[in-house]
Amino acid sequence: MRGKPKRPFFAPDDLNDPALTRLIFRLGMPAVAGLSINAVHHTINMVFVGMIGSHEIAAITVVLPILMMIGAIGEGLGVGVATAVGRALGAADPQRANVTASTFVVLAIPLGLVLTVGILAFKRELLFLFGASEAILPLAEHYLSIVAFSVTLTMLQILSDFIAISEGNTRFSMWTLMGCFALNIILDPILIFGFGFGLAGAAMATILSQVAALGAYALYFRKQVGTLHLAARFAAWRADVLKPALFIGLPTTLTSMLSSISFAVLFSFAGFYRGDSGIAGVGIAMRVLTLGMLPIIGLSLGGQAVLSFAWGARNPARLLGASSTLLKLTSGFAVLYGSAAVLLRYPIATIFTDDAEIAKIAALTIIVTHIPFIFFGARQILVVLLQAQGRARLAGAISVAQNGYFLLPLLFILPHWFGFDGVLASLFLAPALTALMSLAILALTLRQLRGHSPSIPITSFNKNVSERAS
């Protein structure tokens, strides 16, 4: 008898696999590894920059919100496309999935070019807006002038990652990010110190690694390694193709945009009360926080493919089972990471800098940001669950809460009364209030899902959920 045919290493996973927990691990762990590698990549990049000087750390810190805004647009498009593609695959409509993915990949190119031109035209104004001081402005301006040319590459890479994940191929996404990371780490010391490019070398290393990653994705889609077939001729500029993805993705983009604005205000207040040391110290703490957030986001990305597929396949029981599993995994990690960061705050801070003042500020900021972090997993799973259901308004309202209608008002009130302590209090209260709201809505959403057994017609289930969402 012949054995079961060997599954190709980079073949997508079966999103209809009845072994749900195993499927989530197969999809989620490569996504966790990939985004964790990406976080480590940026962290090590910051360590190399820190070897140049504290002004260089402050320079890339004020550029960070601008890059986050670019990433926000790509992430919004990616989330919208991935959700639409997942639902189409779940509904056994691969042609619609191909058209949706192809349309947005083509759209990313002119969009990225327009953004590049805008950044180059207003780079000085943007840097002042995001808190650059006269001392670090030349460094930040030079760095931004180079990374502006990577905007289109960033958009395409983010979209490619989301599309591969949406068809159940988190493994390819992981290995691509690993290759990108390895190349960047090799190029960083060569370009920064070997060729003496300094801060510009860090930007050039990032761009070259992105080019390599996109080359890998070009081969992936050209050879049709996955189930999707992307081609420019499939692009369709119709409302029924654009609207579903944009409707889901827009709240994600707005959320990340608000995060960028909040970071700009945050760094401005940190610089006002503690100077460049305040900017660098808060920047280090936020980098450490991101290092913990990305694994949770990675696991939720892998799980989102399962959730969207289950919704498209009209299977509420599977949707509930996947959500519960994801909630346990992400919440467990959040508790462990947040606790470890608080306990090891000083050793962590000194990895990035040998300046005692910056390390002290970073360690204190790590405490106030990582205590409420233990609830981040619940908030993230609630958002992806609502996105999979197409409940964009509620998902958006939860997404914008922390950095929108909580953090920004707090930053404009508390520092006025308490100085830098008010900045730290704002960083604690915003995620804490978001956690309380998210836990309440998550409990209600899961109860709604439990109230619908698999025997209830999905049309009734969809109608009920839509009525409650509106």
N, C-alpha and C positions, 0 to 999 in steps of 0.2 A: 504494500500500500504506500502511496505517496503521502508524505507529510504535508502539513499546511504550508502554503507558499510563504516564503519569508517576506515580511513587510519591509519595504524600502525605509532606510533610516530617516529620511526627511519627508516621508509621506505624512499627510495630516491624520490626526486621530479621528475615529468615528464618534461624532458628537451624539449619536444615538445609542452608544454603548450602555447596556443595562447596568454594568458595574459602575455606578455613579461616583462613589468616593474615589475609586481607582482612576477614573477618567479625570476628575478634578485635580488629582495629584499629578497625573501625566501632563495635563495642560497647564496647571498652575505653577508647578515647581520650575519648569524651564523659564516661564515668564518672570517668576521671582528671581531666578538666577540671572536672567538677562538684565532686568532693571537694577538689581543689586550691583551687578558688574558695572552698569552705567553710572550708578551713584559712586561706587568706589573709584571709577575712572575720573569723575569730576573732582572727587576728594583728593586723589593723588595729584591731579593736575594743580589743585590749589596748594598742595604741599610743595610742589616744585616752584610755583610762583612765590610761595612764602620764603623760599631760599634766596630770592632776589631782594625782597624787602617788604616792610609793612605797608608802604605806599602802594606797592603793586597789588597786595591783597585787597586793600581798600578800593583800588581802581576796578578790579574785576567784580568786586561786590556791587558797585554802583551800576555796572553794566548788566549785572544779573537780571534786574527787573525788565530791562529791554528785551533780553533774550527770552525771558519767561513769557513776555507778550507774544513774541513770535511763536514760541512753543505752544502757547494757548490757542492760537489759530489752528495750528497743525493738529493739536490734540482734539480740539472741537470737531474738526473735519474727520479725524480718525475715529473718534467715538461714534459719531453719527454714521459713518460708512460701515464700521464694524457691526453695529447693531442692526442696520438695514440688511447687510450681507448675511448675518447670522439668521435673521428671521426668514430671509428668502431661501436659504439653504434648508432651514427647518420645514418650510412649506414646499420643499421639493421643486424649487424654481431656480435652477442654477443660472439660466440665461439672465434673469433679472439681477442676480448677484454679480455676474460678469459686467453687465452694463453699469451698475452702480459703482463698482470699484474702478472701472476704467474711466468713467466720467470725472471722478474726483481726483484721480492721479493726473489727468490732463489739466484739470483746473488749477492744480497746485503750482504749475510752472509759471504762468503769467502772474498769478497772485504773489508768488515769491519774488519775482522780478520787481513788481510794483513796490513791495515792502522794502526791498533793498535800496531802491532809488529814494524812497521816503526817509529811510534812516540816514543815508549819506547826506541828504539835503538838510536835515535838521538834527544832526548828531550832537552838536554843542548844546542846543536848546533842550534836547532830551536828557543829556547828562546833568545839566543844571537842575532840571526838573526832578531827577532821581537822586539828588543830594550830593553831586560831585563838588568838592571844594576846589579852590584855586590850586592847591598843592598837587592834587591828583588828577586834575582835569586833562593835562597833556597826555598822561599815561592812558587814562580811560578813553580819550578820544582816538588815540592811535590804535588801541586794542579793538574798539568798536568799528573803526574804519575797515579793519581786516575781516572781522567776523560777519560784517554786514553782507559780504559776498557769499556767505554760507547759508543765507536764509532759504533759498530755493532747495538746497540740499537737505536742510533740516526738515522742511515741509514734506519732501518726498520720502525721506527716511522714516518719519513718524507715520505717514500714511501706509507705507509698505509694511511696517511693523504691525499696525492694527489690522491690515487686510490679511496678512499671514495668520495672525492669531485668531481672526474671526472664522477662518476655515479649519481651525483646530491644529495649526502648525506652530505652536509656541517653541518647539524644538529648533526650528530653523531661525526664528527670531533670536533665540538665546545664543546660538553659535555665531550668528552675524554680529551681535553686540560684543561677544567675547573677542572676535577677531578685530573689531573696531577698537576695543579697549586695549588689546595687546599692542596694536600698531601705534596708538596714541602714546602709550607709556614708553615705547621705544623711541618715538620721535621727540617727545618732550625734552629730555636732557640733551639730545643731539642738537635740536634747533634752538633751545633756550640758552644752553651753555656752550655746546660744541661750536656752533656757528655764531654765537654771541648775539642772537636776535632778541634775547630777553623776553619781555611780555609778548611781543609780536610772534615769537617762536611758539608760544603756547597756543595762540590763535591758529597759526599755520598748521600745527600738529593736529588740531581738531578738524580742520577742513580736509586735510589729506586722509584722515581716517574715515570721514564721512563719505568721501569719494569711493573708497574701497568698499564700504558697506553697501552703497548703492549699486556698485558693480555686481556684488553678490546677489542682490535682489533682482537686478536686470536679468541675470542668468536664471534665477528661480522662476520668474514669470515667463520668460521666453521659452524655457524648456518645459513649462507647465508641470512643475514638480508637484504642485498642489492640485486642488480640484478646480480652482478658478483660472480663467483664461483672460488676461488683460491685453487690450489692444486699443490704440487710439481710435480706430474705426468703430469701436463699440460705444464711444462717448455719445451720450444723448442728453441734450439740454432741454429736458422736459420737466414740467413741474412734478409729475409723479415719480421721477427719479431723484430730483434735487431736494424737494420739500421734506420727505421723511428723514433723510440724513441730516439736513440742516436744522430741522426742528428739534431733533435730539441733541445735535452737536452744539447748537448755539448757547445753551445754558453752560456747557462745559467751557466754551471759549470765554464767556462773560465771567465765569468763576475765576479762571486763570488770569484774565485781565484785571479783575478786582484784586487778585493776589499780588499782581505786579504793582498796582497803584498802592496797595497797602504796604508792600515792601518799600516802595519809594518813600512813603510817609514815615515808615518805621526807621529807615536809615537816616532820613533827614533829622528826626528827633534824636536818634542815637548820636548823630554827629553834633547836633546843637548842644547837647548836655555833656557829652564825653569826647568830642572831637573825632579825629580819625581812628583813635583807639576804640571808641564806642562803635563806629561803623564796622571795623574789623572784628571786634569781639562778638557783636550780634550776628555778623555774617558767618562766623565760624559755627555758632550755635545753630543757626538755621540750616547750615550745610549738614551738620550732624543729624538734625531733625529729618531732613530730606532723605538721608541715608536709611533711616528707619521707615519712612513713609513709602519709599519705592518698592520694597518687597511686598507690602500689603497691596499696593496698587497693582503690582505684577500678578499676585495671586488672584485679585479681583478681575484682572484682564483675562486671565485664563478661564476663570469661572464665568465671565460675561458671555463667552462664546457658548457655554452650556446653557446659560439662562436664556439668551436670545433664541437659540435653537429650540429650546423647550417651549418657549412662548409661540414661536412660529409653527411648531408641531402640535400646538393646542394641548399641552400636557401640564396642567397646574400642579399635579402631585410631584412631578419631576422638578418643577420650578421651586417648590417649597423645599424639597429634599436638598437640592443644590445650594439654595440660600442658607439653610441651616448648617450645612457642612462648612461652607465658606465663612460663616459667622464665627464658628468655633475656632477655625484655623487662624483667621486674622486677629481675633481678639486675644487669643493665647500669645501670639507673637508680639502684639502691641504691649501687653503687660510685661513680658520678659525684656523687650528692648528698652522701654521707658524706664523700668527699674534699674537696668544695668547702666544706662546713660547717666542717671542721677547719681548712682553710687560711684561711678568712675569719671565724674565730670572733670576733675583737675588733670588726671593723666590724658584724657581725651583732648582737652584744650591745648595742652603742651605739645601735642603732636603737630599742631598747625603753626605754633609760634613759640619763640623763646622770650617774648616780651611779657613781663610779669603783669602789667596793667591789662593788656589785651586778654591774657589767659584768665585773669580774675573776672573780667566782664563776661567772657565766653562761658565760664563755669557757672556763674550765677544765672545767665540766660538759659543755659541747658536745663537747670532745675525747673524754672517756671514754664518752659515749653514742653518738657517731657513728662511731667506729672499728668496733665490732661491728655497726653498722647495715648494713654492706655485705652481710650474710647474711640480712637481713630478707626479701628477695624470695623466696628459696628456702623459708623457713619458711612464708610466707603462701600460696604456691602449693601446698605440701604440704597445708596445712589445708583449702583449698577443694576440692582433689582428693579428699581423704578424705570431706569432707562430701557431695560429689556422689555418691560411691559408697555413702553411707549408713553409713560406718564412724565413727559418732559417738564411740565411746569413745576410739579412737586419736586422732581429731582433737581431742577435748577434752583428752586427756593432753598433746598437743603445745601446745595453746593456753594451758593454765594453767602451763606450765613456767616461763617467764621471770619472771612476776610472782607466781607461786605458790610452788612448792617450790624455787625458786632465790633470787629476790630477797628475799623475806621472811626466811628463815633467815639470809641473809648480812647483812641490815640489823640483825638482833638480835645478831650476833656481831662483825662487823668494826668498827663504830663504837665498840664498847666498848673495843677494843684501840687503834684508830688515830684516833679522833675523826672529824672531818669527812673526812679522807682515807679512812677506812673506808667512809663513805657513798659517796664517789666510786668506790672499788674495787668496792663492791656493784653500782653502776650499770654497771660494765664487765663484771664476771664473769657476771652473770645472763644477759644476751643472748648472751655468748660461749659459755657452756655450752649454752644452748638451741640455738644454731646448730650445734654439734657433733652434738647429738642429732638435730636435724631433717635435716641432710645425710645422716646414716646411714640414717634411715628413708625419706627421699625416694629415695635410690639403690635401696633394696630394693623400694619401691613401683613405681618405673619399670621395674625389671627384671621384676617380676611382670607388668606390662602388656605388655612386649615379648615375653614368653613365650607370649602368646595372640594368634595371628594371626586376621584376620577370618573365616577359614574355620572356626574352632572354634565350636561352638554356644555362644551366650551363656548358656544355662542352666548349662553346665559352668563357664563363666567366673565367673558369679555365685556358684555353689556353692563354687568354689575360693577366691575372695576372702573369702567369708563365713567359711569354715573358718579361714583364716589370720588374719582379724580377730579371731575369738573366741579 
